[in-house]
Amino acid sequence: MYLGLDLGTSGIKALLIDDDQGIVASAHADLHVVRPHAGWSEQNPQDWCEAAEKALLALKASHPKEMAAVKGIGLSGQMHGAVLLDQNAQVLRPAILWNDSRSYIQAARLDADPQFRAISGNIVFPGFTAPKLVWVKKNEPEIFAKIHKVLLPKDYLRLWLTGEYLSDFSDSSGTAWLNTAQRRWSAELLSATDMDISRMPDLVEGTEQAGRLRPEIALQFGLPLGTIIAGGGGDNAASACGVGTVAPNRAFISLGTSGVVFAANQQYSPNAESAVHSFCHALPDMWHQMGVILSATDSLNWFAKICGQTPPELISELGETLQAPGGVSFLPYLSGERTPHNDAILRGSFIGLGHESDRPALTQAVLEGVAFAVRDNLEALRVAGTEITQATAIGGGSRSLYWLSAIATISGIPLEVPQDGDYGAAFGAARLGMIAAHNLDPVAVCTPPKIAKVVEPVVQLVSAYEEAYQRYKARYPAARA
């Protein structure tokens, strides 16, 4: 058996697979984000451990024999978060999360330093880890002075599981401190933020061994003593391992809390000006390009909460067949935006409201707005040299065929829908645990799933949606103002 642990923003998932990569069992525990000020987004790292404990104890209770047969564990997690620890490994303050935009001024100053784009291959986005540390030094100097180690969220779970300070290259690519081409920490970039390598975890590939389970943890959850922990990956790289996006010309579109357009690359191909992320993959000698929407299903969840409905209830009001674009536009910038705008203070809006604008019309606008943002990301990837002609759809939002039909029509690319199953980050993490436990060929393990259907563009609506997309793009300057 192999175990994947995925630390998301809204919850943690534990997934068991067997030698044939069949899913044996899974468990979930909820997490909550704290927003003490506008633009802030925090969580208590101890809550992650407690949620992981809840999920693992549930698996132990339901599948004790299978837990006792685990040979490898893989970790995945939300990227960019800053977990600050003192010399006793105690948390100094709540973790600052990926969708926290407080450090936009610090990010802009770092990004103005040419060495950051040159060495990391990326814009220094406000959500990245490095500007968060600059913000802490300025605003909480007493905390900054006590920092012994900075960990990413999943690697804090690793510390709890193994007692080791370790990370992988894919997750560390999102800190703005990594030399992405050479797959090592950059002393120059760390120094530019008054940090140094001694405060960083050691680095391994996502497929390599990165610690072993502590005896007390193994006993608590009924796991074998000394179980190997894989390096793992950031959530998107782990999802790529789960859905088989591990070879050139493979791509996926993920509709989760954030939205992601992800393409695997055999070589490092940075193009920071496009606001496309160029990161290491979780597999050796692989990189990837990625566009990120900060509020994908988060936009629909926000609207559903206001309406007192669930997202599926709202979508059901639209029917099963894609409609012509509506008269209302929604700009899904609830937390600012990464690709293509790199704009932390940007905020969302409805435009074109009229007396006739009922709830279904606004739901349709939200779905279309996110779909237009996906198109923006595909265009940015095209500028960065990656042409995507077909993609696999994953994430909670991909359960809506209406939404997928809108994305396919707006983007002009077919979307593959996998057969029923869980191919997300927890599954990818479990695969990485399997690879690390037996030193297996990563590409042979991380195969694509069987496809249940392909959602094609609705040809008769392509022209109308192209016009609607151009209107959407023209409304960005007004939202910025």
C-alpha positions in Angstrom: 0.0 0.0 0.0 1.0 3.6 -0.6 -0.4 6.7 1.1 -0.8 10.2 -0.3 -1.4 13.2 1.9 -2.5 16.4 0.2 -2.7 19.6 2.3 -5.1 21.9 0.6 -6.5 25.3 1.6 -9.9 24.1 2.6 -9.0 20.6 3.8 -6.5 17.8 4.0 -7.0 14.5 2.2 -5.4 11.1 2.9 -5.6 8.5 0.1 -4.5 4.9 0.1 -3.6 3.0 -3.2 -2.4 -0.5 -3.8 0.3 -2.0 -6.0 -2.0 -1.8 -9.0 -2.7 1.9 -8.2 -6.3 1.1 -7.3 -7.8 3.5 -4.8 -8.4 1.5 -1.6 -9.7 4.3 0.7 -9.6 8.0 1.4 -10.4 10.3 4.3 -10.8 14.1 4.6 -10.7 16.7 7.3 -11.7 20.3 6.9 -9.6 23.4 7.3 -10.5 27.1 7.5 -8.8 30.3 6.4 -8.6 33.3 8.7 -8.7 36.7 7.1 -7.9 39.2 9.9 -7.5 42.1 7.4 -8.4 42.9 3.8 -6.0 40.9 1.5 -4.7 38.7 4.3 -5.1 34.9 4.3 -3.7 32.8 7.2 -3.9 29.4 8.8 -2.4 27.9 12.0 0.1 25.2 11.0 -1.0 23.2 14.1 -4.4 22.9 12.5 -2.8 21.1 9.6 -1.4 18.4 11.9 -4.7 18.0 13.7 -6.5 17.7 10.4 -4.0 15.1 9.1 -4.3 13.3 12.4 -8.1 13.1 12.0 -7.8 11.8 8.4 -5.1 9.2 9.3 -7.0 8.0 12.3 -10.1 7.5 10.1 -8.1 5.4 7.7 -6.6 3.4 10.6 -10.1 2.7 11.9 -11.6 1.7 8.5 -8.6 -0.1 7.0 -6.1 -1.2 9.7 -4.5 -4.0 7.6 -4.0 -1.7 4.7 -2.4 1.0 6.8 -0.1 -1.7 8.3 1.1 -2.5 4.7 2.1 1.0 3.6 5.6 1.1 2.1 5.8 4.7 1.0 4.1 8.1 1.7 4.0 11.0 -0.6 3.2 14.6 0.4 1.5 17.4 -1.6 0.4 20.8 -0.5 -0.7 24.3 -1.2 2.3 26.3 -2.4 4.0 29.5 -1.4 2.9 29.6 2.3 5.4 30.9 4.8 5.7 28.8 8.0 8.2 30.5 10.3 9.9 28.4 13.0 12.3 29.2 15.8 15.3 27.1 16.9 13.0 24.8 18.9 10.8 24.2 15.8 8.0 26.2 17.3 5.7 28.2 15.0 6.3 31.9 15.4 3.1 33.2 13.8 0.2 32.0 11.7 1.3 30.8 8.2 0.8 33.4 5.5 -0.9 31.6 2.6 -0.6 31.6 -1.2 -3.6 33.8 -1.7 -2.4 36.5 0.8 -1.7 39.7 -1.0 -0.4 41.9 1.8 3.2 41.9 0.5 2.4 43.4 -3.0 4.7 46.4 -2.4 7.6 44.1 -1.3 7.0 41.8 -4.3 7.1 44.7 -6.7 10.4 45.9 -5.2 12.0 42.5 -5.4 10.7 42.0 -9.0 12.3 45.3 -9.9 15.7 43.6 -9.1 16.7 41.9 -12.4 18.4 39.0 -10.7 15.0 37.6 -9.5 13.6 37.0 -12.9 17.0 36.0 -14.3 17.7 33.3 -11.7 14.2 32.2 -10.6 12.7 32.5 -14.1 9.5 34.1 -12.7 7.9 37.3 -11.7 8.0 37.8 -8.0 4.3 37.5 -7.3 2.8 38.8 -4.0 1.7 35.3 -3.2 5.3 33.9 -3.3 7.2 33.2 -0.2 10.1 35.6 -0.5 8.1 38.9 -0.4 6.2 37.6 2.7 9.5 37.4 4.6 10.4 40.9 3.6 7.0 42.0 4.9 7.6 40.2 8.2 11.0 41.8 8.6 9.5 45.3 8.1 6.3 44.8 10.1 7.1 42.1 12.7 10.9 42.5 13.2 10.9 40.7 16.5 9.5 37.6 14.8 11.9 37.9 11.9 14.8 37.9 14.3 13.8 34.6 15.8 13.4 32.7 12.5 15.5 29.5 12.4 13.8 27.8 9.4 11.2 28.7 6.8 9.1 25.8 5.6 6.4 25.4 3.0 3.1 24.0 4.2 3.5 20.4 3.2 7.0 20.4 4.6 5.7 21.4 8.0 3.7 18.2 7.8 6.9 16.4 6.9 8.6 17.9 10.0 5.8 16.5 12.1 6.0 13.1 10.5 9.7 12.7 10.3 11.5 15.4 12.3 13.4 16.5 9.1 13.7 19.9 7.5 13.3 18.9 3.8 11.5 20.1 0.7 11.3 19.3 -3.0 12.2 21.3 -6.1 8.6 21.8 -7.5 7.2 23.3 -4.3 10.4 25.4 -3.7 10.1 26.9 -7.2 7.3 29.0 -5.9 9.4 30.8 -3.2 11.3 33.1 -5.6 14.5 31.9 -3.9 15.2 28.9 -6.2 17.7 28.8 -9.1 15.1 26.9 -11.2 17.4 26.0 -14.0 20.1 24.5 -11.7 17.5 23.1 -9.1 19.2 24.6 -6.0 18.7 27.5 -3.6 20.1 30.8 -4.8 22.3 32.4 -2.3 22.0 35.6 -4.2 18.2 35.8 -4.1 18.1 34.8 -0.4 20.7 37.5 0.4 18.5 40.0 -1.4 15.8 39.3 1.2 18.1 39.2 4.2 17.9 35.4 4.3 20.5 32.7 3.9 20.6 29.0 3.0 21.0 28.0 6.6 17.4 29.0 7.2 16.1 26.8 4.3 15.4 23.1 4.2 17.6 20.8 2.2 16.2 19.9 -1.3 15.5 16.6 -3.0 13.6 15.5 -6.1 9.9 14.7 -5.5 10.6 11.0 -6.3 13.4 10.7 -3.8 13.4 9.5 -0.2 12.9 12.5 2.1 12.8 11.2 5.6 11.3 8.2 7.4 8.3 8.1 9.7 9.0 8.8 13.4 8.3 5.7 15.5 5.6 7.5 17.7 3.8 8.6 14.5 3.9 5.1 13.0 2.5 3.6 16.2 -0.2 6.2 16.4 -1.6 5.5 13.0 -0.8 1.8 12.6 1.8 2.4 10.0 5.1 0.4 9.6 8.1 1.7 11.5 10.5 3.6 9.3 8.1 4.1 6.4 9.7 6.1 3.6 8.4 9.6 2.9 8.9 10.9 -0.7 10.0 14.4 -1.5 6.5 15.0 -2.9 5.5 18.1 -4.7 3.5 21.3 -4.8 -0.2 20.7 -5.3 -0.1 21.3 -9.1 3.0 19.2 -9.8 1.5 16.4 -7.7 -1.8 16.7 -9.6 0.2 16.4 -12.8 1.7 13.1 -11.5 -1.8 12.0 -10.7 -3.2 12.8 -14.1 -0.2 11.7 -16.1 1.0 15.1 -17.2 4.6 14.1 -17.0 5.7 14.2 -20.7 6.1 17.0 -23.2 2.8 18.1 -24.9 0.7 16.8 -22.0 -1.4 19.4 -20.2 -4.3 19.8 -17.7 -6.7 22.4 -16.7 -7.7 22.3 -13.0 -10.8 24.0 -11.7 -10.1 24.1 -7.9 -10.1 26.9 -5.4 -7.7 28.4 -7.8 -7.6 27.6 -11.5 -4.5 26.2 -13.2 -3.4 25.6 -16.8 -0.4 23.3 -16.6 1.9 22.0 -19.3 4.8 19.7 -18.8 8.2 20.5 -20.4 11.3 18.5 -21.1 13.4 21.7 -20.8 13.4 24.8 -18.7 11.7 27.5 -20.7 11.2 30.7 -18.7 9.2 33.7 -20.0 8.5 35.8 -16.9 7.1 38.7 -18.9 4.0 36.6 -19.8 3.2 36.1 -16.1 3.5 32.4 -16.7 5.1 30.3 -14.0 8.2 28.3 -15.0 8.8 25.7 -12.2 10.6 22.5 -11.7 8.4 19.4 -12.0 8.1 16.8 -9.2 10.0 14.4 -11.5 13.7 14.6 -12.2 14.9 16.5 -15.3 11.4 17.8 -15.9 10.0 21.4 -15.7 6.6 22.8 -16.3 4.9 26.1 -17.4 1.7 27.1 -15.6 -0.8 29.9 -15.6 -2.7 30.5 -12.4 -6.2 32.0 -11.7 -6.5 33.0 -8.1 -10.3 32.5 -7.8 -11.8 29.7 -9.9 -14.3 27.6 -8.0 -13.7 30.1 -5.2 -15.7 32.6 -7.4 -18.7 30.2 -7.6 -18.4 29.3 -3.9 -18.5 33.0 -3.1 -21.6 33.6 -5.2 -23.3 30.5 -3.9 -22.8 31.6 -0.3 -24.4 35.0 -1.0 -27.3 33.2 -2.6 -27.7 30.7 0.1 -27.4 27.9 -2.4 -24.8 25.2 -3.2 -22.7 25.5 -6.4 -24.4 22.4 -7.9 -27.8 23.9 -7.2 -26.9 27.1 -9.0 -25.4 25.3 -12.0 -28.5 23.1 -12.3 -30.6 26.2 -13.0 -28.7 26.7 -16.3 -29.7 23.3 -17.7 -27.3 20.8 -19.3 -26.7 22.5 -22.7 -24.3 25.4 -23.1 -26.2 28.7 -23.7 -25.2 31.7 -25.7 -23.1 34.1 -23.7 -25.2 36.3 -21.3 -25.3 40.1 -21.2 -23.6 40.3 -17.8 -19.9 40.0 -17.4 -18.1 38.8 -14.3 -14.4 39.6 -13.6 -13.2 36.8 -11.2 -10.6 38.9 -9.5 -11.8 38.4 -5.9 -8.2 38.1 -4.6 -6.4 40.0 -7.3 -4.9 38.0 -10.2 -1.7 36.2 -11.2 -1.8 35.3 -14.9 -1.8 37.3 -17.0 -2.2 40.5 -14.9 0.1 40.1 -11.9 -2.2 42.5 -10.0 -2.7 42.0 -6.3 -5.0 44.9 -5.7 -7.3 44.1 -8.6 -10.8 43.2 -7.5 -13.8 41.5 -9.2 -17.0 42.9 -10.5 -20.3 42.3 -12.3 -20.7 44.5 -15.3 -23.8 45.0 -17.4 -26.5 44.3 -14.7 -30.1 45.1 -15.6 -33.5 44.6 -14.2 -33.7 41.3 -16.1 -30.5 40.0 -14.5 -31.7 37.1 -12.4 -29.8 34.6 -10.4 -29.2 32.2 -13.3 -27.9 35.1 -15.4 -25.3 35.9 -12.6 -24.4 32.2 -12.2 -23.8 32.0 -16.0 -21.7 35.2 -15.8 -19.5 33.7 -13.0 -18.9 30.5 -15.0 -18.1 32.4 -18.1 -15.8 34.8 -16.3 -13.7 32.0 -15.0 -13.7 30.4 -18.4 -12.5 33.6 -20.0 -9.7 33.7 -17.4 -8.7 30.2 -18.5 -8.5 31.5 -22.0 -6.3 34.4 -20.8 -4.0 31.8 -19.3 -3.9 29.7 -22.5 -3.0 32.9 -24.4 -0.2 33.7 -22.0 1.2 30.2 -22.3 1.1 30.6 -26.1 3.2 33.8 -25.8 5.6 31.8 -23.5 6.1 29.2 -26.3 3.6 26.5 -25.2 0.7 25.7 -27.6 -1.9 23.5 -25.9 -4.3 21.7 -28.3 -6.0 19.4 -25.9 -6.1 19.1 -22.1 -7.3 16.9 -19.3 -9.9 18.5 -17.0 -9.5 17.9 -13.2 -10.6 19.5 -10.0 -14.0 20.0 -8.4 -15.3 22.4 -11.0 -14.7 19.8 -13.7 -17.7 17.8 -12.5 -19.8 20.4 -14.3 -20.1 19.5 -18.0 -21.7 22.9 -18.6 -18.6 24.7 -17.2 -16.3 22.4 -19.3 -18.3 23.1 -22.4 -18.0 26.8 -21.8 -14.2 26.5 -21.4 -13.8 24.3 -24.5 -15.9 26.7 -26.6 -14.1 29.8 -25.4 -10.7 28.3 -25.6 -11.2 26.3 -28.8 -9.6 23.1 -27.4 -11.2 19.7 -26.5 -11.2 18.7 -22.8 -10.6 15.1 -21.8 -12.8 14.0 -18.8 -11.2 11.0 -17.0 -13.3 8.0 -16.0 -14.7 8.2 -12.5 -11.9 8.2 -10.0 -9.6 10.5 -8.1 -6.6 11.7 -10.1 -5.8 14.8 -8.0 -2.9 15.8 -5.9 -3.4 13.1 -3.2 -3.3 10.4 -5.8 -0.2 11.9 -7.4 1.4 12.1 -4.0 0.7 8.4 -3.4 2.3 7.6 -6.7 5.4 9.6 -5.6 5.4 7.5 -2.4 5.4 4.4 -4.5 8.2 5.6 -6.7 10.4 6.6 -3.7 9.8 3.3 -1.9 10.9 1.1 -4.8 13.0 3.4 -7.0 10.6 3.0 -9.9 10.6 4.7 -13.3 8.4 7.8 -12.7 7.0 8.0 -16.2 6.0 4.3 -16.1 4.1 4.9 -12.8 2.5 8.3 -13.6 0.4 7.1 -16.6 -2.7 9.1 -17.8 -6.1 7.9 -16.8 -8.6 6.3 -19.1 -10.8 9.0 -20.6 -14.6 8.7 -20.2 -15.5 11.5 -22.7 -14.1 14.4 -24.6 -15.9 17.8 -24.3 -15.6 19.5 -27.7 -16.2 23.2 -28.4 -19.8 24.0 -29.4 -19.1 25.1 -32.9 -22.3 27.2 -33.4 -21.4 29.3 -30.3 -17.7 29.8 -31.0 -18.2 33.2 -32.7 -20.5 34.5 -30.0 -18.1 33.5 -27.3 -15.2 35.0 -29.1 -17.0 38.4 -29.2 -17.9 38.0 -25.5 -14.2 37.2 -24.7 -13.1 40.4 -26.4 -15.6 42.4 -24.3 -14.3 40.7 -21.2 -10.7 41.7 -22.0 -11.8 45.2 -22.7 -13.3 45.5 -19.3 -10.1 44.8 -17.4 -8.8 48.4 -17.5 -12.1 49.6 -16.0 -11.8 47.1 -13.2 -8.2 48.2 -12.6 -9.2 51.8 -12.3 
